[in-house]
C-alpha cells in the first residue's frame, strides 16, 4: 500500500548558516558596536542577548532576514519571553521547532478522517503516516493538508509505492 510521512523538521545546516550569518552581521553593524548584542545557537536553541527590548527586537529582525535569505520558514522559530539578566542585559530564547506536536498531529489526523478520502492517518511519534490504496488519493490528501495547515511548515517525505 502506498504511503507517505508528514513531518515538521527544519534543515539544521541552513538554520546554523542563518544564525552564523546573523552573528557576523551583528558584530559588523555600527549600531551594535560596543554593546553586548549577540546571537548564539546551541543544539536547537537560539539565544539573543542585548541591552534593551528594542535591541532584542533589532536582533530578531536580523535573524528573521537571514532565515528568509536561507530559505528557512520563520514558522520554525518558537519565540520565548524576554528575560532579565544581570546588570542591564536582557535575553530571549528562540527554540527551533522540530516534529509535529501531539495536538497538531491530532488536527491533521482529524482533517484527513473528516475529508472522506479513502486514506488512513496514523500518528507515529512526531510524524503522521498516511496510507491509501493509490497515489492519486494520497496526492489529494497532500493537497488538503497543505491547504488547511498553513501555520505549520510541513514536509511530505518517504513517499512509497
PyMOL CGO cylinders between C-alpha atoms (Angstrom):
from pymol import cmd
from pymol.cgo import CYLINDER

trace = [
    CYLINDER, 0.00, 0.00, 0.00, 1.36, 3.42, -0.90, 0.3, 1, 1, 1, 1, 1, 1,
    CYLINDER, 1.36, 3.42, -0.90, 2.16, 5.73, 1.99, 0.3, 1, 1, 1, 1, 1, 1,
    CYLINDER, 2.16, 5.73, 1.99, 3.94, 8.94, 2.93, 0.3, 1, 1, 1, 1, 1, 1,
    CYLINDER, 3.94, 8.94, 2.93, 5.02, 10.73, 6.10, 0.3, 1, 1, 1, 1, 1, 1,
    CYLINDER, 5.02, 10.73, 6.10, 4.07, 14.25, 7.18, 0.3, 1, 1, 1, 1, 1, 1,
    CYLINDER, 4.07, 14.25, 7.18, 6.96, 15.85, 9.09, 0.3, 1, 1, 1, 1, 1, 1,
    CYLINDER, 6.96, 15.85, 9.09, 7.86, 19.20, 10.55, 0.3, 1, 1, 1, 1, 1, 1,
    CYLINDER, 7.86, 19.20, 10.55, 11.64, 19.41, 10.76, 0.3, 1, 1, 1, 1, 1, 1,
    CYLINDER, 11.64, 19.41, 10.76, 13.98, 22.15, 9.58, 0.3, 1, 1, 1, 1, 1, 1,
    CYLINDER, 13.98, 22.15, 9.58, 17.18, 21.79, 7.62, 0.3, 1, 1, 1, 1, 1, 1,
    CYLINDER, 17.18, 21.79, 7.62, 19.58, 22.38, 10.52, 0.3, 1, 1, 1, 1, 1, 1,
    CYLINDER, 19.58, 22.38, 10.52, 22.50, 23.17, 8.20, 0.3, 1, 1, 1, 1, 1, 1,
    CYLINDER, 22.50, 23.17, 8.20, 20.54, 26.12, 6.80, 0.3, 1, 1, 1, 1, 1, 1,
    CYLINDER, 20.54, 26.12, 6.80, 19.47, 27.16, 10.31, 0.3, 1, 1, 1, 1, 1, 1,
    CYLINDER, 19.47, 27.16, 10.31, 23.08, 27.12, 11.54, 0.3, 1, 1, 1, 1, 1, 1,
    CYLINDER, 23.08, 27.12, 11.54, 24.18, 29.12, 8.49, 0.3, 1, 1, 1, 1, 1, 1,
    CYLINDER, 24.18, 29.12, 8.49, 21.43, 31.70, 9.08, 0.3, 1, 1, 1, 1, 1, 1,
    CYLINDER, 21.43, 31.70, 9.08, 22.44, 32.08, 12.74, 0.3, 1, 1, 1, 1, 1, 1,
    CYLINDER, 22.44, 32.08, 12.74, 26.16, 32.37, 11.96, 0.3, 1, 1, 1, 1, 1, 1,
    CYLINDER, 26.16, 32.37, 11.96, 25.44, 34.96, 9.24, 0.3, 1, 1, 1, 1, 1, 1,
    CYLINDER, 25.44, 34.96, 9.24, 23.26, 36.88, 11.71, 0.3, 1, 1, 1, 1, 1, 1,
    CYLINDER, 23.26, 36.88, 11.71, 26.02, 36.78, 14.29, 0.3, 1, 1, 1, 1, 1, 1,
    CYLINDER, 26.02, 36.78, 14.29, 28.54, 38.11, 11.74, 0.3, 1, 1, 1, 1, 1, 1,
    CYLINDER, 28.54, 38.11, 11.74, 26.20, 40.96, 10.82, 0.3, 1, 1, 1, 1, 1, 1,
    CYLINDER, 26.20, 40.96, 10.82, 25.70, 41.87, 14.48, 0.3, 1, 1, 1, 1, 1, 1,
    CYLINDER, 25.70, 41.87, 14.48, 29.48, 42.04, 15.02, 0.3, 1, 1, 1, 1, 1, 1,
    CYLINDER, 29.48, 42.04, 15.02, 29.94, 44.29, 11.96, 0.3, 1, 1, 1, 1, 1, 1,
    CYLINDER, 29.94, 44.29, 11.96, 26.94, 46.63, 12.34, 0.3, 1, 1, 1, 1, 1, 1,
    CYLINDER, 26.94, 46.63, 12.34, 27.77, 50.11, 13.65, 0.3, 1, 1, 1, 1, 1, 1,
    CYLINDER, 27.77, 50.11, 13.65, 24.68, 50.37, 15.88, 0.3, 1, 1, 1, 1, 1, 1,
    CYLINDER, 24.68, 50.37, 15.88, 25.73, 47.23, 17.78, 0.3, 1, 1, 1, 1, 1, 1,
    CYLINDER, 25.73, 47.23, 17.78, 29.40, 48.28, 18.24, 0.3, 1, 1, 1, 1, 1, 1,
    CYLINDER, 29.40, 48.28, 18.24, 30.43, 48.41, 21.88, 0.3, 1, 1, 1, 1, 1, 1,
    CYLINDER, 30.43, 48.41, 21.88, 27.24, 46.72, 23.12, 0.3, 1, 1, 1, 1, 1, 1,
    CYLINDER, 27.24, 46.72, 23.12, 26.54, 43.26, 24.49, 0.3, 1, 1, 1, 1, 1, 1,
    CYLINDER, 26.54, 43.26, 24.49, 24.44, 42.32, 21.45, 0.3, 1, 1, 1, 1, 1, 1,
    CYLINDER, 24.44, 42.32, 21.45, 24.96, 38.67, 20.45, 0.3, 1, 1, 1, 1, 1, 1,
    CYLINDER, 24.96, 38.67, 20.45, 23.24, 35.78, 18.73, 0.3, 1, 1, 1, 1, 1, 1,
    CYLINDER, 23.24, 35.78, 18.73, 24.26, 32.22, 19.61, 0.3, 1, 1, 1, 1, 1, 1,
    CYLINDER, 24.26, 32.22, 19.61, 22.96, 28.72, 18.87, 0.3, 1, 1, 1, 1, 1, 1,
    CYLINDER, 22.96, 28.72, 18.87, 23.30, 25.53, 20.88, 0.3, 1, 1, 1, 1, 1, 1,
    CYLINDER, 23.30, 25.53, 20.88, 21.56, 22.37, 19.68, 0.3, 1, 1, 1, 1, 1, 1,
    CYLINDER, 21.56, 22.37, 19.68, 18.09, 23.63, 18.70, 0.3, 1, 1, 1, 1, 1, 1,
    CYLINDER, 18.09, 23.63, 18.70, 18.06, 26.75, 20.86, 0.3, 1, 1, 1, 1, 1, 1,
    CYLINDER, 18.06, 26.75, 20.86, 19.00, 30.24, 19.65, 0.3, 1, 1, 1, 1, 1, 1,
    CYLINDER, 19.00, 30.24, 19.65, 19.86, 32.81, 22.34, 0.3, 1, 1, 1, 1, 1, 1,
    CYLINDER, 19.86, 32.81, 22.34, 19.61, 36.54, 21.66, 0.3, 1, 1, 1, 1, 1, 1,
    CYLINDER, 19.61, 36.54, 21.66, 21.38, 38.82, 24.14, 0.3, 1, 1, 1, 1, 1, 1,
    CYLINDER, 21.38, 38.82, 24.14, 21.01, 42.58, 24.16, 0.3, 1, 1, 1, 1, 1, 1,
    CYLINDER, 21.01, 42.58, 24.16, 20.94, 45.64, 26.37, 0.3, 1, 1, 1, 1, 1, 1,
    CYLINDER, 20.94, 45.64, 26.37, 17.25, 46.55, 25.87, 0.3, 1, 1, 1, 1, 1, 1,
    CYLINDER, 17.25, 46.55, 25.87, 14.00, 45.22, 24.46, 0.3, 1, 1, 1, 1, 1, 1,
    CYLINDER, 14.00, 45.22, 24.46, 14.47, 47.45, 21.43, 0.3, 1, 1, 1, 1, 1, 1,
    CYLINDER, 14.47, 47.45, 21.43, 17.89, 45.93, 20.75, 0.3, 1, 1, 1, 1, 1, 1,
    CYLINDER, 17.89, 45.93, 20.75, 16.43, 42.41, 21.08, 0.3, 1, 1, 1, 1, 1, 1,
    CYLINDER, 16.43, 42.41, 21.08, 13.80, 43.35, 18.52, 0.3, 1, 1, 1, 1, 1, 1,
    CYLINDER, 13.80, 43.35, 18.52, 16.55, 44.54, 16.15, 0.3, 1, 1, 1, 1, 1, 1,
    CYLINDER, 16.55, 44.54, 16.15, 18.41, 41.25, 16.67, 0.3, 1, 1, 1, 1, 1, 1,
    CYLINDER, 18.41, 41.25, 16.67, 15.19, 39.33, 15.94, 0.3, 1, 1, 1, 1, 1, 1,
    CYLINDER, 15.19, 39.33, 15.94, 14.72, 41.31, 12.72, 0.3, 1, 1, 1, 1, 1, 1,
    CYLINDER, 14.72, 41.31, 12.72, 18.27, 40.44, 11.62, 0.3, 1, 1, 1, 1, 1, 1,
    CYLINDER, 18.27, 40.44, 11.62, 17.65, 36.77, 12.44, 0.3, 1, 1, 1, 1, 1, 1,
    CYLINDER, 17.65, 36.77, 12.44, 14.34, 36.70, 10.52, 0.3, 1, 1, 1, 1, 1, 1,
    CYLINDER, 14.34, 36.70, 10.52, 16.00, 38.32, 7.49, 0.3, 1, 1, 1, 1, 1, 1,
    CYLINDER, 16.00, 38.32, 7.49, 18.78, 35.72, 7.48, 0.3, 1, 1, 1, 1, 1, 1,
    CYLINDER, 18.78, 35.72, 7.48, 16.22, 32.90, 7.88, 0.3, 1, 1, 1, 1, 1, 1,
    CYLINDER, 16.22, 32.90, 7.88, 14.36, 34.23, 4.84, 0.3, 1, 1, 1, 1, 1, 1,
    CYLINDER, 14.36, 34.23, 4.84, 17.57, 34.52, 2.84, 0.3, 1, 1, 1, 1, 1, 1,
    CYLINDER, 17.57, 34.52, 2.84, 18.50, 30.94, 3.77, 0.3, 1, 1, 1, 1, 1, 1,
    CYLINDER, 18.50, 30.94, 3.77, 15.00, 29.76, 2.73, 0.3, 1, 1, 1, 1, 1, 1,
    CYLINDER, 15.00, 29.76, 2.73, 14.12, 28.54, 6.23, 0.3, 1, 1, 1, 1, 1, 1,
    CYLINDER, 14.12, 28.54, 6.23, 10.48, 29.29, 7.13, 0.3, 1, 1, 1, 1, 1, 1,
    CYLINDER, 10.48, 29.29, 7.13, 10.13, 31.60, 10.13, 0.3, 1, 1, 1, 1, 1, 1,
    CYLINDER, 10.13, 31.60, 10.13, 7.41, 29.27, 11.47, 0.3, 1, 1, 1, 1, 1, 1,
    CYLINDER, 7.41, 29.27, 11.47, 10.19, 27.03, 12.77, 0.3, 1, 1, 1, 1, 1, 1,
    CYLINDER, 10.19, 27.03, 12.77, 11.01, 29.70, 15.38, 0.3, 1, 1, 1, 1, 1, 1,
    CYLINDER, 11.01, 29.70, 15.38, 9.20, 29.30, 18.70, 0.3, 1, 1, 1, 1, 1, 1,
    CYLINDER, 9.20, 29.30, 18.70, 9.95, 32.67, 20.32, 0.3, 1, 1, 1, 1, 1, 1,
    CYLINDER, 9.95, 32.67, 20.32, 10.18, 32.77, 24.10, 0.3, 1, 1, 1, 1, 1, 1,
    CYLINDER, 10.18, 32.77, 24.10, 9.71, 35.63, 26.55, 0.3, 1, 1, 1, 1, 1, 1,
    CYLINDER, 9.71, 35.63, 26.55, 12.26, 38.34, 27.30, 0.3, 1, 1, 1, 1, 1, 1,
    CYLINDER, 12.26, 38.34, 27.30, 14.23, 37.58, 30.47, 0.3, 1, 1, 1, 1, 1, 1,
    CYLINDER, 14.23, 37.58, 30.47, 16.32, 39.92, 32.62, 0.3, 1, 1, 1, 1, 1, 1,
    CYLINDER, 16.32, 39.92, 32.62, 19.96, 39.03, 33.12, 0.3, 1, 1, 1, 1, 1, 1,
    CYLINDER, 19.96, 39.03, 33.12, 22.49, 40.55, 35.49, 0.3, 1, 1, 1, 1, 1, 1,
    CYLINDER, 22.49, 40.55, 35.49, 23.07, 44.26, 35.13, 0.3, 1, 1, 1, 1, 1, 1,
    CYLINDER, 23.07, 44.26, 35.13, 21.23, 45.92, 32.27, 0.3, 1, 1, 1, 1, 1, 1,
    CYLINDER, 21.23, 45.92, 32.27, 21.25, 42.94, 29.90, 0.3, 1, 1, 1, 1, 1, 1,
    CYLINDER, 21.25, 42.94, 29.90, 18.22, 41.04, 28.63, 0.3, 1, 1, 1, 1, 1, 1,
    CYLINDER, 18.22, 41.04, 28.63, 17.99, 37.79, 26.73, 0.3, 1, 1, 1, 1, 1, 1,
    CYLINDER, 17.99, 37.79, 26.73, 15.44, 35.95, 24.66, 0.3, 1, 1, 1, 1, 1, 1,
    CYLINDER, 15.44, 35.95, 24.66, 15.47, 32.27, 23.80, 0.3, 1, 1, 1, 1, 1, 1,
    CYLINDER, 15.47, 32.27, 23.80, 14.16, 31.05, 20.45, 0.3, 1, 1, 1, 1, 1, 1,
    CYLINDER, 14.16, 31.05, 20.45, 13.55, 27.30, 20.19, 0.3, 1, 1, 1, 1, 1, 1,
    CYLINDER, 13.55, 27.30, 20.19, 13.71, 25.63, 16.81, 0.3, 1, 1, 1, 1, 1, 1,
    CYLINDER, 13.71, 25.63, 16.81, 10.50, 23.65, 16.35, 0.3, 1, 1, 1, 1, 1, 1,
    CYLINDER, 10.50, 23.65, 16.35, 11.19, 20.04, 15.45, 0.3, 1, 1, 1, 1, 1, 1,
    CYLINDER, 11.19, 20.04, 15.45, 8.48, 17.45, 14.94, 0.3, 1, 1, 1, 1, 1, 1,
    CYLINDER, 8.48, 17.45, 14.94, 4.73, 17.76, 14.90, 0.3, 1, 1, 1, 1, 1, 1,
    CYLINDER, 4.73, 17.76, 14.90, 3.22, 18.33, 18.34, 0.3, 1, 1, 1, 1, 1, 1,
    CYLINDER, 3.22, 18.33, 18.34, 0.55, 15.90, 19.52, 0.3, 1, 1, 1, 1, 1, 1,
    CYLINDER, 0.55, 15.90, 19.52, -2.27, 18.48, 19.21, 0.3, 1, 1, 1, 1, 1, 1,
    CYLINDER, -2.27, 18.48, 19.21, -1.26, 19.38, 15.65, 0.3, 1, 1, 1, 1, 1, 1,
    CYLINDER, -1.26, 19.38, 15.65, -0.90, 15.70, 14.76, 0.3, 1, 1, 1, 1, 1, 1,
    CYLINDER, -0.90, 15.70, 14.76, -4.44, 15.08, 16.04, 0.3, 1, 1, 1, 1, 1, 1,
    CYLINDER, -4.44, 15.08, 16.04, -5.70, 18.03, 13.96, 0.3, 1, 1, 1, 1, 1, 1,
    CYLINDER, -5.70, 18.03, 13.96, -4.07, 16.57, 10.84, 0.3, 1, 1, 1, 1, 1, 1,
    CYLINDER, -4.07, 16.57, 10.84, -5.48, 13.13, 11.59, 0.3, 1, 1, 1, 1, 1, 1,
    CYLINDER, -5.48, 13.13, 11.59, -8.99, 14.55, 12.14, 0.3, 1, 1, 1, 1, 1, 1,
    CYLINDER, -8.99, 14.55, 12.14, -8.72, 16.67, 8.98, 0.3, 1, 1, 1, 1, 1, 1,
    CYLINDER, -8.72, 16.67, 8.98, -7.87, 13.62, 6.88, 0.3, 1, 1, 1, 1, 1, 1,
    CYLINDER, -7.87, 13.62, 6.88, -10.56, 11.49, 8.52, 0.3, 1, 1, 1, 1, 1, 1,
    CYLINDER, -10.56, 11.49, 8.52, -13.27, 14.16, 8.02, 0.3, 1, 1, 1, 1, 1, 1,
    CYLINDER, -13.27, 14.16, 8.02, -12.31, 14.63, 4.35, 0.3, 1, 1, 1, 1, 1, 1,
    CYLINDER, -12.31, 14.63, 4.35, -13.90, 11.28, 3.39, 0.3, 1, 1, 1, 1, 1, 1,
    CYLINDER, -13.90, 11.28, 3.39, -10.80, 10.37, 1.36, 0.3, 1, 1, 1, 1, 1, 1,
    CYLINDER, -10.80, 10.37, 1.36, -10.02, 6.67, 1.36, 0.3, 1, 1, 1, 1, 1, 1,
    CYLINDER, -10.02, 6.67, 1.36, -6.81, 7.05, 3.37, 0.3, 1, 1, 1, 1, 1, 1,
    CYLINDER, -6.81, 7.05, 3.37, -5.78, 6.34, 6.94, 0.3, 1, 1, 1, 1, 1, 1,
    CYLINDER, -5.78, 6.34, 6.94, -3.63, 8.64, 9.06, 0.3, 1, 1, 1, 1, 1, 1,
    CYLINDER, -3.63, 8.64, 9.06, -1.64, 7.21, 11.97, 0.3, 1, 1, 1, 1, 1, 1,
    CYLINDER, -1.64, 7.21, 11.97, 0.38, 9.21, 14.48, 0.3, 1, 1, 1, 1, 1, 1,
    CYLINDER, 0.38, 9.21, 14.48, 3.84, 7.73, 14.95, 0.3, 1, 1, 1, 1, 1, 1,
    CYLINDER, 3.84, 7.73, 14.95, 5.74, 9.84, 17.46, 0.3, 1, 1, 1, 1, 1, 1,
    CYLINDER, 5.74, 9.84, 17.46, 6.28, 13.25, 15.89, 0.3, 1, 1, 1, 1, 1, 1,
    CYLINDER, 6.28, 13.25, 15.89, 5.37, 12.03, 12.38, 0.3, 1, 1, 1, 1, 1, 1,
    CYLINDER, 5.37, 12.03, 12.38, 1.96, 11.36, 10.82, 0.3, 1, 1, 1, 1, 1, 1,
    CYLINDER, 1.96, 11.36, 10.82, 1.94, 8.42, 8.37, 0.3, 1, 1, 1, 1, 1, 1,
    CYLINDER, 1.94, 8.42, 8.37, -0.78, 8.43, 5.73, 0.3, 1, 1, 1, 1, 1, 1,
    CYLINDER, -0.78, 8.43, 5.73, -1.59, 5.24, 3.79, 0.3, 1, 1, 1, 1, 1, 1,
    CYLINDER, -1.59, 5.24, 3.79, -4.04, 4.69, 0.96, 0.3, 1, 1, 1, 1, 1, 1,
    CYLINDER, -4.04, 4.69, 0.96, -4.88, 2.43, -1.97, 0.3, 1, 1, 1, 1, 1, 1,
    CYLINDER, -4.88, 2.43, -1.97, -3.44, 4.52, -4.79, 0.3, 1, 1, 1, 1, 1, 1,
    CYLINDER, -3.44, 4.52, -4.79, -1.17, 7.50, -5.17, 0.3, 1, 1, 1, 1, 1, 1,
    CYLINDER, -1.17, 7.50, -5.17, -3.88, 9.78, -6.61, 0.3, 1, 1, 1, 1, 1, 1,
    CYLINDER, -3.88, 9.78, -6.61, -5.77, 9.68, -3.32, 0.3, 1, 1, 1, 1, 1, 1,
    CYLINDER, -5.77, 9.68, -3.32, -2.52, 10.30, -1.42, 0.3, 1, 1, 1, 1, 1, 1,
    CYLINDER, -2.52, 10.30, -1.42, -1.82, 13.33, -3.60, 0.3, 1, 1, 1, 1, 1, 1,
    CYLINDER, -1.82, 13.33, -3.60, -5.29, 14.65, -2.79, 0.3, 1, 1, 1, 1, 1, 1,
    CYLINDER, -5.29, 14.65, -2.79, -4.51, 14.18, 0.90, 0.3, 1, 1, 1, 1, 1, 1,
    CYLINDER, -4.51, 14.18, 0.90, -1.25, 16.12, 0.50, 0.3, 1, 1, 1, 1, 1, 1,
    CYLINDER, -1.25, 16.12, 0.50, -3.09, 18.96, -1.24, 0.3, 1, 1, 1, 1, 1, 1,
    CYLINDER, -3.09, 18.96, -1.24, -5.73, 19.01, 1.50, 0.3, 1, 1, 1, 1, 1, 1,
    CYLINDER, -5.73, 19.01, 1.50, -3.18, 19.15, 4.34, 0.3, 1, 1, 1, 1, 1, 1,
    CYLINDER, -3.18, 19.15, 4.34, -1.14, 21.85, 2.55, 0.3, 1, 1, 1, 1, 1, 1,
    CYLINDER, -1.14, 21.85, 2.55, -4.26, 23.96, 2.09, 0.3, 1, 1, 1, 1, 1, 1,
    CYLINDER, -4.26, 23.96, 2.09, -5.63, 23.63, 5.64, 0.3, 1, 1, 1, 1, 1, 1,
    CYLINDER, -5.63, 23.63, 5.64, -2.49, 23.50, 7.83, 0.3, 1, 1, 1, 1, 1, 1,
    CYLINDER, -2.49, 23.50, 7.83, -0.74, 26.70, 6.72, 0.3, 1, 1, 1, 1, 1, 1,
    CYLINDER, -0.74, 26.70, 6.72, 0.53, 27.65, 10.20, 0.3, 1, 1, 1, 1, 1, 1,
    CYLINDER, 0.53, 27.65, 10.20, 3.00, 24.72, 10.24, 0.3, 1, 1, 1, 1, 1, 1,
    CYLINDER, 3.00, 24.72, 10.24, 5.99, 24.33, 7.90, 0.3, 1, 1, 1, 1, 1, 1,
    CYLINDER, 5.99, 24.33, 7.90, 5.18, 20.73, 6.92, 0.3, 1, 1, 1, 1, 1, 1,
    CYLINDER, 5.18, 20.73, 6.92, 7.15, 18.49, 4.61, 0.3, 1, 1, 1, 1, 1, 1,
    CYLINDER, 7.15, 18.49, 4.61, 5.91, 15.34, 2.93, 0.3, 1, 1, 1, 1, 1, 1,
    CYLINDER, 5.91, 15.34, 2.93, 8.61, 12.69, 2.87, 0.3, 1, 1, 1, 1, 1, 1,
    CYLINDER, 8.61, 12.69, 2.87, 9.15, 8.98, 2.48, 0.3, 1, 1, 1, 1, 1, 1,
    CYLINDER, 9.15, 8.98, 2.48, 6.63, 8.52, -0.33, 0.3, 1, 1, 1, 1, 1, 1,
    CYLINDER, 6.63, 8.52, -0.33, 6.41, 4.78, -1.05, 0.3, 1, 1, 1, 1, 1, 1,
    CYLINDER, 6.41, 4.78, -1.05, 4.50, 2.99, -3.74, 0.3, 1, 1, 1, 1, 1, 1,
]
cmd.load_cgo(trace, "trace")
